[in-house]
Amino acid sequence: MANGTQVARITHIIAESPKGFEDAIQVGFNRAVATLRGITGLRIAEMRVSVKDNKIATYRVKMEVIFILE
């Protein structure tokens, strides 16, 4: 863009993993990288777990993926 100005966009992703929050973040990030170009950051907006038989079954994260529009 002119004069080095940029415009960014945010998209939301929900990802899950049975291993933990860090793995759920990595799963979501890996999917975002496969689809989006120009990613500059992530913001974890929410962390939740699903429970089954009185045990944590999956870890879920809702994240905002920030990327520069071309």
DOVO-308435 format. One record per atom (N, C-alpha, C, CB): chain; x, y, z; residue number from 1; atom name. Coordinates in steps of 0.2 Angstrom, whole numbers. Glycine has a CB too. Example, Ala and Ser with C-alpha at 12.3 -4.5 7.8 and 13.67 -1.06 7.14 Angstrom:
% residues 2
chaine / c1 / c2 / c3 / num / atome
A / 66 / -28 / 39 / 1 / N
A / 62 / -22 / 39 / 1 / CA
A / 66 / -16 / 39 / 1 / C
A / 57 / -22 / 45 / 1 / CB
A / 64 / -11 / 35 / 2 / N
A / 68 / -5 / 36 / 2 / CA
A / 64 / 0 / 39 / 2 / C
A / 70 / -3 / 29 / 2 / CB
END
This chain:
% residues 70
chaine / c1 / c2 / c3 / num / atome
A / 4 / -6 / 0 / 1 / N
A / 0 / 0 / 0 / 1 / CA
A / 4 / 6 / 0 / 1 / C
A / -5 / 0 / 6 / 1 / CB
A / 2 / 12 / -2 / 2 / N
A / 5 / 18 / -2 / 2 / CA
A / 8 / 20 / 5 / 2 / C
A / 1 / 24 / -5 / 2 / CB
A / 14 / 23 / 5 / 3 / N
A / 17 / 26 / 11 / 3 / CA
A / 18 / 21 / 16 / 3 / C
A / 13 / 31 / 13 / 3 / CB
A / 18 / 14 / 15 / 4 / N
A / 19 / 9 / 20 / 4 / CA
A / 13 / 8 / 24 / 4 / C
A / 25 / 11 / 24 / 4 / CB
A / 7 / 11 / 23 / 5 / N
A / 1 / 9 / 27 / 5 / CA
A / -1 / 2 / 25 / 5 / C
A / -4 / 14 / 25 / 5 / CB
A / -4 / -1 / 30 / 6 / N
A / -7 / -8 / 30 / 6 / CA
A / -14 / -8 / 33 / 6 / C
A / -2 / -13 / 33 / 6 / CB
A / -18 / -13 / 30 / 7 / N
A / -24 / -14 / 33 / 7 / CA
A / -24 / -21 / 35 / 7 / C
A / -30 / -12 / 28 / 7 / CB
A / -27 / -23 / 41 / 8 / N
A / -27 / -29 / 44 / 8 / CA
A / -34 / -32 / 45 / 8 / C
A / -23 / -30 / 51 / 8 / CB
A / -35 / -38 / 45 / 9 / N
A / -41 / -41 / 46 / 9 / CA
A / -41 / -46 / 51 / 9 / C
A / -44 / -44 / 39 / 9 / CB
A / -46 / -48 / 55 / 10 / N
A / -46 / -53 / 60 / 10 / CA
A / -51 / -58 / 58 / 10 / C
A / -48 / -50 / 67 / 10 / CB
A / -50 / -64 / 59 / 11 / N
A / -54 / -70 / 58 / 11 / CA
A / -54 / -74 / 64 / 11 / C
A / -53 / -74 / 51 / 11 / CB
A / -60 / -77 / 66 / 12 / N
A / -60 / -81 / 72 / 12 / CA
A / -60 / -89 / 70 / 12 / C
A / -67 / -80 / 75 / 12 / CB
A / -56 / -92 / 74 / 13 / N
A / -55 / -99 / 73 / 13 / CA
A / -57 / -103 / 80 / 13 / C
A / -48 / -101 / 71 / 13 / CB
A / -60 / -108 / 80 / 14 / N
A / -61 / -112 / 86 / 14 / CA
A / -57 / -119 / 84 / 14 / C
A / -69 / -114 / 88 / 14 / CB
A / -53 / -121 / 89 / 15 / N
A / -49 / -127 / 88 / 15 / CA
A / -49 / -131 / 94 / 15 / C
A / -42 / -126 / 86 / 15 / CB
A / -48 / -138 / 94 / 16 / N
A / -48 / -142 / 100 / 16 / CA
A / -43 / -147 / 99 / 16 / C
A / -55 / -145 / 101 / 16 / CB
A / -41 / -150 / 105 / 17 / N
A / -36 / -155 / 106 / 17 / CA
A / -38 / -159 / 112 / 17 / C
A / -29 / -153 / 106 / 17 / CB
A / -37 / -166 / 112 / 18 / N
A / -37 / -169 / 118 / 18 / CA
A / -31 / -169 / 123 / 18 / C
A / -39 / -177 / 117 / 18 / CB
A / -26 / -166 / 120 / 19 / N
A / -19 / -165 / 124 / 19 / CA
A / -19 / -159 / 128 / 19 / C
A / -14 / -165 / 119 / 19 / CB
A / -22 / -154 / 126 / 20 / N
A / -21 / -148 / 131 / 20 / CA
A / -22 / -141 / 127 / 20 / C
A / -14 / -148 / 134 / 20 / CB
A / -22 / -136 / 130 / 21 / N
A / -23 / -129 / 127 / 21 / CA
A / -18 / -127 / 122 / 21 / C
A / -24 / -124 / 133 / 21 / CB
A / -12 / -129 / 124 / 22 / N
A / -6 / -127 / 120 / 22 / CA
A / -7 / -131 / 113 / 22 / C
A / 1 / -129 / 123 / 22 / CB
A / -8 / -137 / 113 / 23 / N
A / -9 / -141 / 107 / 23 / CA
A / -15 / -138 / 103 / 23 / C
A / -10 / -148 / 109 / 23 / CB
A / -21 / -137 / 107 / 24 / N
A / -27 / -134 / 103 / 24 / CA
A / -25 / -127 / 99 / 24 / C
A / -32 / -133 / 108 / 24 / CB
A / -21 / -123 / 103 / 25 / N
A / -18 / -117 / 99 / 25 / CA
A / -14 / -119 / 93 / 25 / C
A / -14 / -113 / 104 / 25 / CB
A / -10 / -124 / 94 / 26 / N
A / -5 / -126 / 88 / 26 / CA
A / -10 / -129 / 83 / 26 / C
A / 0 / -131 / 90 / 26 / CB
A / -15 / -132 / 84 / 27 / N
A / -19 / -135 / 79 / 27 / CA
A / -23 / -130 / 75 / 27 / C
A / -25 / -140 / 82 / 27 / CB
A / -25 / -125 / 79 / 28 / N
A / -28 / -119 / 75 / 28 / CA
A / -24 / -115 / 71 / 28 / C
A / -32 / -115 / 81 / 28 / CB
A / -18 / -114 / 74 / 29 / N
A / -13 / -110 / 70 / 29 / CA
A / -11 / -113 / 64 / 29 / C
A / -7 / -108 / 75 / 29 / CB
A / -9 / -120 / 65 / 30 / N
A / -7 / -124 / 59 / 30 / CA
A / -12 / -123 / 53 / 30 / C
A / -6 / -131 / 60 / 30 / CB
A / -19 / -124 / 55 / 31 / N
A / -24 / -123 / 50 / 31 / CA
A / -24 / -116 / 47 / 31 / C
A / -31 / -125 / 53 / 31 / CB
A / -24 / -111 / 51 / 32 / N
A / -24 / -104 / 49 / 32 / CA
A / -18 / -103 / 44 / 32 / C
A / -23 / -99 / 55 / 32 / CB
A / -12 / -105 / 45 / 33 / N
A / -6 / -105 / 41 / 33 / CA
A / -7 / -108 / 34 / 33 / C
A / 0 / -107 / 44 / 33 / CB
A / -11 / -113 / 34 / 34 / N
A / -12 / -117 / 28 / 34 / CA
A / -17 / -113 / 24 / 34 / C
A / -15 / -124 / 29 / 34 / CB
A / -21 / -109 / 26 / 35 / N
A / -26 / -105 / 23 / 35 / CA
A / -25 / -98 / 22 / 35 / C
A / -33 / -106 / 27 / 35 / CB
A / -22 / -94 / 27 / 36 / N
A / -21 / -87 / 26 / 36 / CA
A / -14 / -85 / 25 / 36 / C
A / -24 / -84 / 33 / 36 / CB
A / -13 / -79 / 22 / 37 / N
A / -6 / -77 / 21 / 37 / CA
A / -6 / -70 / 25 / 37 / C
A / -5 / -75 / 13 / 37 / CB
A / 0 / -69 / 27 / 38 / N
A / 2 / -62 / 31 / 38 / CA
A / -1 / -62 / 38 / 38 / C
A / -2 / -57 / 27 / 38 / CB
A / -1 / -68 / 41 / 39 / N
A / -3 / -68 / 48 / 39 / CA
A / 3 / -64 / 52 / 39 / C
A / -3 / -75 / 51 / 39 / CB
A / 0 / -60 / 57 / 40 / N
A / 5 / -56 / 61 / 40 / CA
A / 4 / -57 / 68 / 40 / C
A / 4 / -48 / 60 / 40 / CB
A / -2 / -61 / 70 / 41 / N
A / -3 / -62 / 77 / 41 / CA
A / -9 / -66 / 78 / 41 / C
A / -3 / -56 / 81 / 41 / CB
A / -9 / -68 / 85 / 42 / N
A / -15 / -72 / 87 / 42 / CA
A / -17 / -69 / 94 / 42 / C
A / -14 / -80 / 88 / 42 / CB
A / -24 / -69 / 95 / 43 / N
A / -26 / -67 / 102 / 43 / CA
A / -31 / -73 / 104 / 43 / C
A / -30 / -60 / 102 / 43 / CB
A / -29 / -76 / 110 / 44 / N
A / -33 / -81 / 113 / 44 / CA
A / -39 / -78 / 116 / 44 / C
A / -29 / -86 / 117 / 44 / CB
A / -45 / -78 / 113 / 45 / N
A / -51 / -75 / 116 / 45 / CA
A / -55 / -79 / 121 / 45 / C
A / -56 / -73 / 110 / 45 / CB
A / -54 / -85 / 121 / 46 / N
A / -58 / -90 / 126 / 46 / CA
A / -55 / -96 / 126 / 46 / C
A / -65 / -90 / 123 / 46 / CB
A / -55 / -99 / 132 / 47 / N
A / -52 / -106 / 133 / 47 / CA
A / -58 / -110 / 137 / 47 / C
A / -45 / -106 / 137 / 47 / CB
A / -59 / -116 / 134 / 48 / N
A / -65 / -120 / 137 / 48 / CA
A / -62 / -127 / 137 / 48 / C
A / -71 / -119 / 134 / 48 / CB
A / -66 / -131 / 141 / 49 / N
A / -65 / -139 / 141 / 49 / CA
A / -71 / -142 / 140 / 49 / C
A / -61 / -141 / 147 / 49 / CB
A / -71 / -148 / 137 / 50 / N
A / -77 / -152 / 137 / 50 / CA
A / -76 / -158 / 142 / 50 / C
A / -79 / -154 / 129 / 50 / CB
A / -82 / -160 / 145 / 51 / N
A / -81 / -165 / 150 / 51 / CA
A / -85 / -171 / 148 / 51 / C
A / -83 / -162 / 157 / 51 / CB
A / -82 / -177 / 149 / 52 / N
A / -86 / -183 / 148 / 52 / CA
A / -84 / -188 / 153 / 52 / C
A / -84 / -186 / 140 / 52 / CB
A / -89 / -191 / 156 / 53 / N
A / -88 / -196 / 161 / 53 / CA
A / -84 / -193 / 167 / 53 / C
A / -85 / -202 / 159 / 53 / CB
A / -85 / -187 / 169 / 54 / N
A / -82 / -183 / 174 / 54 / CA
A / -74 / -182 / 173 / 54 / C
A / -83 / -187 / 181 / 54 / CB
A / -72 / -182 / 167 / 55 / N
A / -65 / -181 / 165 / 55 / CA
A / -65 / -176 / 159 / 55 / C
A / -62 / -187 / 163 / 55 / CB
A / -60 / -172 / 159 / 56 / N
A / -59 / -167 / 154 / 56 / CA
A / -58 / -172 / 147 / 56 / C
A / -53 / -163 / 155 / 56 / CB
A / -62 / -170 / 142 / 57 / N
A / -62 / -174 / 136 / 57 / CA
A / -58 / -170 / 131 / 57 / C
A / -69 / -176 / 133 / 57 / CB
A / -59 / -164 / 130 / 58 / N
A / -55 / -160 / 125 / 58 / CA
A / -54 / -153 / 128 / 58 / C
A / -59 / -160 / 118 / 58 / CB
A / -49 / -150 / 125 / 59 / N
A / -47 / -143 / 127 / 59 / CA
A / -49 / -139 / 121 / 59 / C
A / -40 / -142 / 129 / 59 / CB
A / -53 / -133 / 121 / 60 / N
A / -55 / -129 / 116 / 60 / CA
A / -52 / -122 / 117 / 60 / C
A / -62 / -129 / 115 / 60 / CB
A / -50 / -119 / 111 / 61 / N
A / -48 / -112 / 111 / 61 / CA
A / -52 / -108 / 106 / 61 / C
A / -41 / -111 / 111 / 61 / CB
A / -54 / -102 / 107 / 62 / N
A / -57 / -98 / 102 / 62 / CA
A / -52 / -93 / 101 / 62 / C
A / -64 / -95 / 104 / 62 / CB
A / -49 / -92 / 95 / 63 / N
A / -44 / -87 / 94 / 63 / CA
A / -45 / -82 / 88 / 63 / C
A / -37 / -91 / 93 / 63 / CB
A / -42 / -77 / 89 / 64 / N
A / -43 / -72 / 83 / 64 / CA
A / -36 / -72 / 80 / 64 / C
A / -44 / -64 / 86 / 64 / CB
A / -36 / -73 / 73 / 65 / N
A / -30 / -73 / 69 / 65 / CA
A / -30 / -66 / 65 / 65 / C
A / -31 / -79 / 64 / 65 / CB
A / -25 / -63 / 66 / 66 / N
A / -24 / -56 / 63 / 66 / CA
A / -19 / -57 / 57 / 66 / C
A / -21 / -51 / 68 / 66 / CB
A / -21 / -54 / 52 / 67 / N
A / -17 / -55 / 46 / 67 / CA
A / -18 / -48 / 41 / 67 / C
A / -19 / -61 / 41 / 67 / CB
A / -13 / -47 / 37 / 68 / N
A / -13 / -41 / 33 / 68 / CA
A / -16 / -42 / 27 / 68 / C
A / -5 / -39 / 32 / 68 / CB
A / -21 / -38 / 25 / 69 / N
A / -24 / -39 / 18 / 69 / CA
A / -19 / -37 / 13 / 69 / C
A / -30 / -34 / 18 / 69 / CB
A / -19 / -41 / 7 / 70 / N
A / -15 / -39 / 2 / 70 / CA
A / -18 / -34 / -3 / 70 / C
A / -13 / -45 / -3 / 70 / CB
END
